[in-house]
Amino acid sequence: MKRMFIDSASRLRFASALKIALTCALLLGCSALGEAATWTPLTNPAPDSVGTMMLLTDGTVMAQGYTPGDNWMKLTPDANGSYINGTWSALASMGTPRLYFASHVLPSGKVWLLGGEYTGAGLSTRTDTNTGELYDPLSNSWSSIT
C-alpha cells in the first residue's frame, strides 16, 4: 500500500475551507451534518409581488414591486431585529420602470441602478436601456444618472 503525504499548505487550505463551510452552515441555520435550513413566512406579507431585493446599510431591505415595476417597498425589522415580524412601507417610485438591471448598494447607503432589459410603461417591450438612477434613502428620492 502506497502512503500519501499532504504538505502543510494543503492542510492549511483544507482547514480554512472546513472553517468556512462550518461558518456558512451555522449562519444558514444548518448543522454541520447537512440538515436543510427552513423558511419561515413573514407575519406581514409584502403589499405587492417582490422582485429585486437589496439589504441597505441601515439593516432595512429595499424590494422592487412588479405593479407597475417602478415602485419600491422597504421591509423594516422589528425592535428585536426580526424581519419575520417586520413592517413594510412604500418608497418613492423610480423615474423609469425597469426590469433586469444592474444594481449596487454603495458605502454611502445610496442605491445605484443601471440599465434594464425591459423599461417604460408596461415593461412589455425589450429595450436594453443604458440609463440609470440613484436612490437616496435619506431623502427617499431618485435621481437620473448618465
Backbone bond lengths (Angstrom), bond angles and torsions (degrees), N, CA, C in turn:
res aa  C-N    CA-C-N  psi(-1)  N-CA   C-N-CA  omega(-1)  CA-C   N-CA-C  phi
1 M - - - 1.442 - - 1.519 108.53 -
2 K 1.301 116.57 130.90 1.455 122.55 -177.99 1.522 109.66 -87.24
3 R 1.318 117.39 133.63 1.462 122.16 178.37 1.517 109.90 -88.87
4 M 1.321 114.74 139.65 1.462 119.58 177.72 1.517 108.25 -107.72
5 F 1.308 115.92 138.49 1.450 121.26 178.30 1.524 109.54 -113.17
6 I 1.305 115.73 137.72 1.461 120.92 178.14 1.518 107.39 -111.49
7 D 1.323 116.24 127.69 1.461 119.36 -179.20 1.528 110.37 -72.88
8 S 1.312 115.66 165.37 1.470 120.02 -176.20 1.527 112.22 -65.99
9 A 1.315 119.18 -31.74 1.463 121.04 178.30 1.531 110.62 -65.26
10 S 1.332 116.86 -40.52 1.468 120.53 177.90 1.519 110.85 -66.01
11 R 1.337 116.77 -40.11 1.466 120.23 177.38 1.524 110.64 -61.41
12 L 1.324 116.74 -41.73 1.463 121.50 -179.80 1.529 110.50 -65.55
13 R 1.338 117.93 -42.58 1.462 121.10 177.79 1.526 110.65 -62.49
14 F 1.334 116.56 -42.22 1.465 120.19 179.41 1.527 110.60 -64.58
15 A 1.311 117.75 -43.69 1.468 121.18 179.51 1.522 110.66 -63.50
16 S 1.334 116.92 -41.07 1.466 120.40 178.38 1.522 110.76 -64.94
17 A 1.314 117.56 -43.32 1.466 121.24 179.50 1.527 110.48 -63.76
18 L 1.327 117.36 -38.98 1.455 121.25 178.59 1.525 110.77 -65.23
19 K 1.326 117.51 -42.57 1.470 120.95 178.07 1.522 111.08 -62.33
20 I 1.332 116.81 -41.80 1.463 120.92 179.16 1.529 109.86 -64.12
21 A 1.326 117.76 -44.21 1.467 121.58 -179.69 1.524 111.07 -62.34
22 L 1.326 117.17 -43.17 1.466 120.52 179.52 1.525 111.25 -66.71
23 T 1.336 116.93 -40.17 1.460 120.47 177.98 1.522 110.54 -62.41
24 C 1.342 117.32 -45.53 1.471 121.17 178.14 1.522 110.66 -60.94
25 A 1.323 117.06 -41.85 1.459 120.30 -179.93 1.524 110.88 -62.31
26 L 1.329 117.00 -40.61 1.459 119.66 179.07 1.520 111.59 -68.32
27 L 1.336 117.18 -40.65 1.453 120.82 179.77 1.519 111.88 -66.25
28 L 1.323 117.32 -33.44 1.455 121.07 -179.31 1.522 112.51 -85.97
29 G 1.323 116.77 -1.23 1.453 119.58 179.79 1.512 112.79 81.39
30 C 1.313 117.67 19.11 1.459 121.44 179.02 1.518 109.18 -102.56
31 S 1.284 115.59 153.89 1.454 118.38 172.67 1.523 108.17 -86.37
32 A 1.300 116.47 167.41 1.459 120.56 177.74 1.520 110.86 -68.74
33 L 1.337 117.75 -12.11 1.456 121.29 -179.30 1.520 112.61 -85.62
34 G 1.324 117.72 2.32 1.448 121.44 175.00 1.518 114.82 89.86
35 E 1.313 118.61 19.73 1.457 119.91 176.45 1.525 109.28 -68.83
36 A 1.305 115.74 142.92 1.465 120.68 -177.55 1.525 111.04 -75.15
37 A 1.310 115.61 144.37 1.465 121.05 173.31 1.523 107.68 -75.18
38 T 1.301 116.94 160.21 1.458 120.20 179.11 1.524 109.70 -118.44
39 W 1.327 116.31 153.62 1.456 123.30 177.73 1.516 108.25 -96.95
40 T 1.311 116.01 141.83 1.457 121.98 176.52 1.514 108.08 -118.47
41 P 1.338 118.06 124.44 1.464 118.98 -179.96 1.528 111.73 -67.58
42 L 1.320 116.08 150.66 1.454 121.15 177.14 1.525 110.14 -71.66
43 T 1.310 115.93 143.92 1.458 120.86 175.39 1.518 110.15 -65.30
44 N 1.317 116.97 -40.10 1.466 123.48 179.99 1.527 108.52 -112.97
45 P 1.329 118.21 100.13 1.463 119.36 -179.09 1.526 112.10 -65.20
46 A 1.313 115.82 157.55 1.466 121.66 178.44 1.519 109.72 -63.13
47 P 1.339 117.67 144.96 1.465 120.78 -179.24 1.525 114.59 -72.83
48 D 1.317 118.59 -8.91 1.461 123.10 -179.62 1.525 107.28 -144.42
49 S 1.327 117.06 165.65 1.459 120.02 172.30 1.516 108.12 -59.70
50 V 1.307 117.42 141.94 1.460 121.26 -174.51 1.518 110.41 -107.00
51 G 1.331 115.07 133.15 1.454 121.45 175.74 1.515 110.02 -109.04
52 T 1.303 116.57 -118.90 1.451 122.89 -179.41 1.524 110.56 -59.87
53 M 1.329 116.40 135.16 1.467 121.41 176.80 1.520 108.72 -127.80
54 M 1.335 115.58 143.40 1.458 121.17 177.84 1.521 109.87 -137.18
55 L 1.324 116.10 135.94 1.448 121.43 175.49 1.523 107.85 -83.83
56 L 1.325 116.24 117.35 1.463 120.77 -178.58 1.525 110.32 -82.93
57 T 1.317 115.78 165.24 1.459 121.07 -175.17 1.525 113.20 -67.11
58 D 1.339 117.72 -17.21 1.467 120.01 178.38 1.532 112.48 -91.83
59 G 1.346 117.34 3.95 1.457 121.70 177.92 1.511 114.64 92.03
60 T 1.340 117.76 -3.17 1.461 120.02 175.55 1.528 108.72 -85.77
61 V 1.327 115.84 164.11 1.454 121.19 179.19 1.520 108.42 -114.51
62 M 1.318 115.82 125.99 1.459 122.39 177.71 1.520 107.05 -97.35
63 A 1.338 116.84 128.13 1.463 120.59 -176.25 1.519 110.82 -131.63
64 Q 1.327 115.61 135.13 1.461 120.66 177.78 1.520 109.26 -82.63
65 G 1.331 116.12 135.12 1.456 121.83 172.89 1.515 109.97 -93.28
66 Y 1.314 117.17 161.04 1.463 120.70 -178.14 1.515 114.41 -102.96
67 T 1.323 117.83 1.30 1.461 119.20 -178.49 1.513 109.23 -121.52
68 P 1.296 122.80 93.36 1.458 129.39 11.24 1.524 113.80 -101.23
69 G 1.313 120.22 6.92 1.466 122.10 177.74 1.511 113.79 115.06
70 D 1.332 117.01 -7.85 1.460 119.27 177.33 1.524 111.00 -109.64
71 N 1.327 116.36 -0.28 1.465 118.72 -177.83 1.531 111.08 -92.52
72 W 1.305 114.56 149.60 1.454 122.63 -178.73 1.525 109.45 -131.42
73 M 1.319 115.04 150.74 1.460 122.45 179.30 1.520 108.46 -128.91
74 K 1.318 114.72 160.96 1.460 119.89 178.26 1.517 108.89 -127.80
75 L 1.342 116.17 130.49 1.455 122.38 173.95 1.522 107.26 -100.89
76 T 1.324 115.60 117.56 1.464 121.73 179.29 1.516 108.59 -105.33
77 P 1.343 118.43 125.30 1.464 119.30 179.49 1.524 111.21 -65.86
78 D 1.344 115.95 158.39 1.469 119.72 178.94 1.528 110.41 -72.31
79 A 1.314 117.12 -177.44 1.476 122.64 -176.44 1.522 112.56 -60.36
80 N 1.337 116.76 -22.65 1.470 120.65 178.85 1.524 112.54 -93.74
81 G 1.323 116.96 3.26 1.458 121.15 179.37 1.518 113.96 85.29
82 S 1.331 117.51 12.73 1.457 121.50 -178.05 1.526 110.93 -87.61
83 Y 1.337 115.77 124.26 1.459 120.51 174.05 1.528 109.37 -76.62
84 I 1.323 117.58 -26.00 1.463 122.03 -179.75 1.520 110.29 -58.21
85 N 1.327 116.88 -41.19 1.463 121.91 179.63 1.520 112.58 -101.95
86 G 1.332 116.70 17.71 1.460 121.35 -178.29 1.516 112.61 -71.68
87 T 1.318 114.98 173.28 1.462 121.20 -179.66 1.524 110.04 -121.86
88 W 1.333 114.68 148.66 1.454 122.27 179.75 1.525 110.05 -100.58
89 S 1.322 115.70 144.91 1.459 121.27 173.94 1.530 108.00 -142.01
90 A 1.322 115.54 156.55 1.462 120.85 -179.25 1.525 109.85 -81.64
91 L 1.321 115.87 144.29 1.464 122.53 173.24 1.528 107.59 -112.52
92 A 1.311 115.68 168.48 1.468 120.78 177.55 1.528 109.88 -60.78
93 S 1.317 116.12 146.47 1.464 121.64 176.80 1.524 109.46 -79.73
94 M 1.330 116.02 142.44 1.460 118.72 176.84 1.518 109.50 -73.91
95 G 1.318 116.19 161.64 1.458 121.31 -175.03 1.516 113.93 -66.58
96 T 1.329 117.64 -36.27 1.459 122.71 -178.29 1.518 109.34 -124.31
97 P 1.331 118.31 120.18 1.462 118.61 173.49 1.531 108.58 -59.66
98 R 1.329 117.19 137.34 1.462 120.24 -179.19 1.517 110.69 -153.84
99 L 1.317 114.92 149.27 1.459 122.66 175.31 1.524 109.43 -127.76
100 Y 1.323 116.11 149.33 1.464 123.79 174.46 1.529 111.57 59.73
101 F 1.309 114.70 66.56 1.458 123.34 -175.86 1.525 109.52 -121.72
102 A 1.313 115.03 165.61 1.461 120.95 172.58 1.524 108.04 -83.00
103 S 1.323 116.49 144.16 1.466 119.26 179.57 1.522 109.88 -148.42
104 H 1.325 114.44 156.41 1.461 119.71 179.38 1.526 108.98 -159.29
105 V 1.329 116.01 136.36 1.457 120.85 172.38 1.528 106.54 -88.66
106 L 1.313 116.35 119.46 1.463 121.94 -177.39 1.525 110.63 -81.28
107 P 1.334 118.69 157.23 1.470 121.18 178.10 1.530 113.29 -55.86
108 S 1.328 116.86 -26.08 1.462 120.89 179.24 1.529 112.16 -72.94
109 G 1.346 116.83 -12.68 1.454 121.59 -176.57 1.520 112.33 99.13
110 K 1.336 117.00 -13.39 1.460 120.21 177.74 1.525 109.70 -73.46
111 V 1.337 116.01 158.15 1.461 121.86 -179.40 1.523 108.60 -115.25
112 W 1.308 115.93 128.48 1.456 123.99 -178.26 1.524 108.58 -105.30
113 L 1.339 117.23 128.46 1.472 122.90 175.81 1.515 108.90 -124.52
114 L 1.331 116.52 141.27 1.459 119.86 179.22 1.514 109.56 -143.37
115 G 1.319 115.33 135.42 1.450 121.58 173.20 1.507 113.61 80.31
116 G 1.299 113.50 -158.15 1.452 122.42 -179.14 1.506 109.54 147.54
117 E 1.325 116.29 133.39 1.460 119.40 176.42 1.517 110.68 -73.62
118 Y 1.328 115.61 -35.62 1.462 121.24 -179.93 1.519 107.53 -125.45
119 T 1.337 116.52 126.01 1.461 120.53 179.56 1.521 109.81 -138.49
120 G 1.310 115.00 161.73 1.457 120.62 176.69 1.517 112.71 90.19
121 A 1.315 115.31 -179.82 1.461 122.50 -176.58 1.525 110.97 -58.52
122 G 1.314 115.86 131.48 1.456 121.35 176.57 1.509 115.56 84.08
123 L 1.307 117.52 -23.83 1.469 122.86 179.95 1.523 112.49 50.77
124 S 1.328 116.55 34.44 1.461 119.65 -175.27 1.524 113.83 -102.28
125 T 1.326 117.41 -15.12 1.462 120.65 -178.26 1.522 109.21 -111.44
126 R 1.331 116.49 129.14 1.460 120.45 178.29 1.521 108.92 -68.37
127 T 1.337 116.05 126.71 1.461 120.36 -175.91 1.521 113.46 -121.37
128 D 1.331 118.52 -26.33 1.471 122.15 -178.32 1.520 111.88 48.47
129 T 1.313 117.05 57.35 1.461 121.62 -177.73 1.532 111.85 -76.08
130 N 1.319 115.43 154.75 1.464 120.68 174.78 1.528 111.20 -112.68
131 T 1.333 117.52 18.70 1.464 120.88 177.28 1.519 109.36 -82.99
132 G 1.332 115.40 163.87 1.449 118.99 -179.41 1.511 112.27 -146.80
133 E 1.335 115.07 170.20 1.455 121.43 179.26 1.520 109.08 -144.17
134 L 1.310 114.77 156.56 1.460 122.31 178.53 1.526 108.06 -124.90
135 Y 1.339 116.35 126.73 1.464 121.05 179.20 1.519 109.53 -101.95
136 D 1.322 116.23 131.35 1.465 122.33 177.16 1.533 108.14 -108.63
137 P 1.340 118.23 109.30 1.464 119.92 -177.48 1.527 113.49 -68.65
138 L 1.317 118.48 -21.87 1.467 120.15 179.38 1.526 111.47 -72.02
139 S 1.326 116.56 -38.13 1.465 119.82 178.93 1.532 112.04 -100.67
140 N 1.336 117.14 -2.56 1.461 122.84 -177.16 1.529 109.96 49.28
141 S 1.344 114.93 54.85 1.463 119.41 -178.49 1.524 111.07 -143.90
142 W 1.326 115.54 155.69 1.446 123.88 177.65 1.521 109.02 -110.09
143 S 1.319 116.08 147.19 1.465 120.55 172.93 1.525 107.68 -136.00
144 S 1.337 115.02 146.57 1.471 120.41 179.38 1.511 110.08 -73.76
145 I 1.330 115.59 147.60 1.462 121.29 174.23 1.518 107.83 -127.15
146 T 1.313 116.82 154.09 1.470 119.86 179.56 1.494 110.16 -95.76
